[in-house]
Amino acid sequence: MQILVITCPSGKQCSHLIPLLYNESKFKLRLAAHTPESASRLQTTYPEAEVQICDTTCLAECRKLLSNATSVYHVGPSLHSREMEIGINMIDAAVAESQKPDTSFKHFVYSSVLGTQHRNLIQHDHKSRVEERLLLSPLNFTILQPTNFMDAYPAADLAKIESPSIKYAWNIFNPHVANSLVALRDLAEAGARVLNEREVHYFAQYPLCSTFPVSDVDFVDVIGDYIGKKIEVPTPTLEEGASKVLRLLYAGESGVYSGDHVVSDLRWPAAKGDLRPDITRDEAERLVLFYNRRGLKGNPRVLRWLIGREPTTVAEWVKIQLAG
């Protein structure tokens, strides 16, 4: 059985990917947990998978994680001061594994981000340098470049409250600035296809969007039309926006409010073991400044080709969420 290593397996992205691969493909899954608590949850959720605790900031532990692996799907932690180091460790560990005499290693899939050319976004700069390390390596690789997640909009939670105000993950900047979005179910299908088909995707870089650019205001209007409510979409200050994104990452706050009361907790993944929260704060502030003026703009045609169907529209996604 071929071993597929998946990092950040508890995150939103991989929580959609793993069910498409778990006991449904040629792979035996090896999931990289950061803590014993995370390992226990993953083993309970995926009892047939191998769960291994790994500090990905340590190259030696990354090499153990990739021992005898065939493929890796690497997702770096969002807004983490050591994200670039973690990505480089994973690539170097894969190179070492691929150079063993009896190696079975074949494929490194890196989930990056749309627009790594935006280097004034610190996390994009980190991912750009990880991509460069991968491009210069002898590995067979595929780089996925998803845009912002459509699933950051808590449509079902908004339907539960009488006078909803939305302060969700991406309500951290001017809500009239348009961004392309990707539905996590679309991204998961693309990732599973790349992993299963392997060779035909070697050396490819795929920018992945489900939509053309759409503003928060327009997106939330679609949700409001379906639930029959007017939803407030405030414009936060720089400090408020940065603080909200950090609370989301580190405290699991969803950002759905009725007045000042938090009514939902979506438990989005938080970066673990970050010893430099000041640098992480810098990243969050740069992110808000960028999105106050500009958005991530992309085209859904690559994703349409890759998954073999029309990507999920905003209206379709809202209906799916409200249907549970």
Secondary structure, DSSP 8 states (H G I E B T S, - for coil): -EEEEESSTTSHHHHHHHHHHTTTSSEEEEEEESSHHHHHHHHHH-TTSEEEE--TTSHHHHHHHTTT-SEEEEE--TT-TTHHHHHHHHHHHHHHHHTSTT----EEEEE--S-TT-TTSHHHHHHHHHHHHHHTSSS-EEEEEE-EEGGGS-HHHHTTSSS-EE--TT-SS-TTSEE-EE-HHHHHHHHHHHHHHGGGGTTEEEEE-SSS-EEHHHHHHHHHHHHT---B-----HHHHHHHHHHHHHH----EEETTEE----------S-S-HHHHHHHHHHHHHHHHH------THHHHHHHTS----HHHHHHHHHT-
